[in-house]
Amino acid sequence: MNDQLEVFDFEIYTKDPISGVEGWDIKYIRAFGSDLNAAKKVLQSVPHFDCIITGTASYNGTTLNENERRHFESGKLWYYTDGKLVN
């Protein structure tokens, strides 16, 4: 696991899973990447991703807690920021 990954928080829209209507729901996502562009690419793997509403500056050097470390070591580079590591 690369501890030098930068952390970015995003607010995104998702599409309706049935109709595909854009702007259906808002999700808050924490994504890790080597830079902002890499973190934005990670968002493409969020189910029903539509578009980015907002994104924060990075928290470079953030230390992963034990749950995050296990999550990211399994190859997952994002999670919902409601505390559930679900992807």
MIDRENPA-308846 format. One line per field, with one value per residue (C-alpha): residue in three letters; x, y, z. Coordinates in steps of 0.1 Angstrom, whole numbers, padded with zeros to 4 digits. Example, Ala and Ser with C-alpha at 12.3 -4.5 7.8 and 13.67 -1.06 7.14 Angstrom:
BEGIN
r <- ALA,SER $
xx <- 0123,0137 $
yy <- -0045,-0011 $
zz <- 0078,0071 $
//
This chain:
BEGIN
r <- MET,ASN,ASP,GLN,LEU,GLU,VAL,PHE,ASP,PHE,GLU,ILE,TYR,THR,LYS,ASP,PRO,ILE,SER,GLY,VAL,GLU,GLY,TRP,ASP,ILE,LYS,TYR,ILE,ARG,ALA,PHE,GLY,SER,ASP,LEU,ASN,ALA,ALA,LYS,LYS,VAL,LEU,GLN,SER,VAL,PRO,HIS,PHE,ASP,CYS,ILE,ILE,THR,GLY,THR,ALA,SER,TYR,ASN,GLY,THR,THR,LEU,ASN,GLU,ASN,GLU,ARG,ARG,HIS,PHE,GLU,SER,GLY,LYS,LEU,TRP,TYR,TYR,THR,ASP,GLY,LYS,LEU,VAL,ASN $
xx <- 0000,0013,0009,0017,-0016,-0035,-0070,-0098,-0134,-0161,-0198,-0212,-0244,-0254,-0278,-0311,-0302,-0333,-0341,-0305,-0319,-0289,-0287,-0308,-0290,-0261,-0233,-0203,-0171,-0136,-0112,-0074,-0051,-0016,-0032,-0066,-0069,-0062,-0088,-0114,-0107,-0114,-0149,-0158,-0160,-0187,-0220,-0242,-0217,-0230,-0208,-0188,-0206,-0177,-0143,-0119,-0082,-0062,-0052,-0017,0001,-0031,-0025,-0049,-0067,-0067,-0101,-0091,-0057,-0074,-0099,-0073,-0049,-0077,-0075,-0104,-0097,-0129,-0157,-0188,-0180,-0210,-0185,-0193,-0165,-0189,-0173 $
yy <- 0000,0034,0058,0087,0086,0119,0120,0139,0143,0147,0154,0136,0130,0095,0083,0065,0028,0019,0048,0062,0097,0120,0139,0114,0112,0129,0108,0119,0100,0099,0089,0082,0089,0101,0135,0152,0138,0102,0106,0118,0087,0066,0080,0063,0030,0044,0026,0048,0077,0108,0138,0157,0185,0196,0183,0194,0201,0171,0160,0149,0128,0116,0084,0056,0040,0003,-0002,0021,0004,-0031,-0016,0000,-0029,-0050,-0027,-0004,0033,0049,0047,0065,0089,0079,0055,0024,0008,-0006,-0008 $
zz <- 0000,-0010,0020,-0002,-0020,-0017,-0002,-0020,-0008,-0035,-0037,-0068,-0086,-0094,-0121,-0114,-0115,-0134,-0158,-0161,-0153,-0144,-0112,-0094,-0060,-0042,-0027,-0007,-0017,-0004,-0031,-0031,-0060,-0068,-0078,-0084,-0119,-0107,-0079,-0105,-0126,-0095,-0093,-0126,-0106,-0083,-0092,-0114,-0113,-0131,-0124,-0098,-0080,-0058,-0048,-0020,-0020,-0011,0024,0013,0038,0055,0074,0068,0097,0100,0082,0054,0050,0047,0023,0000,0002,-0013,-0044,-0036,-0040,-0029,-0003,0007,0035,0056,0072,0053,0032,0007,-0028 $
//
